[in-house]
């Protein structure tokens, strides 16, 4: 597993996804995840 420094270097390889929370919890959250995670 990559450490924090490696993760920062991989920002260019990340994909942005949206997490929709249950009703009444607020607005959706923007989350960055690694392409390898998808």
C-alpha positions in Angstrom: 0.0 0.0 0.0 1.3 3.4 -0.9 2.2 5.9 1.8 1.0 9.5 2.1 3.9 10.8 0.0 3.3 8.3 -2.8 -0.4 9.1 -2.7 0.4 12.8 -3.3 2.5 11.9 -6.3 -0.4 9.9 -7.7 -2.9 12.7 -7.6 -2.7 13.0 -11.4 -3.9 9.4 -11.6 -7.0 9.9 -9.4 -10.6 9.8 -10.4 -13.3 12.0 -8.9 -16.5 10.4 -7.7 -19.6 11.6 -5.9 -21.0 9.9 -2.8 -24.7 10.5 -2.4 -25.7 10.4 1.3 -29.1 9.3 2.6 -31.9 11.9 2.5 -31.6 14.6 5.1 -27.9 14.3 5.7 -26.8 17.2 3.5 -25.2 17.6 0.1 -23.2 15.0 -1.7 -19.5 14.8 -1.0 -16.7 15.0 -3.5 -14.3 12.2 -3.0 -11.0 11.5 -4.7 -10.1 7.9 -5.2 -7.3 6.1 -7.0 -8.0 4.6 -10.4 -6.8 1.2 -9.1 -9.6 1.4 -6.5 -12.4 1.6 -9.1 
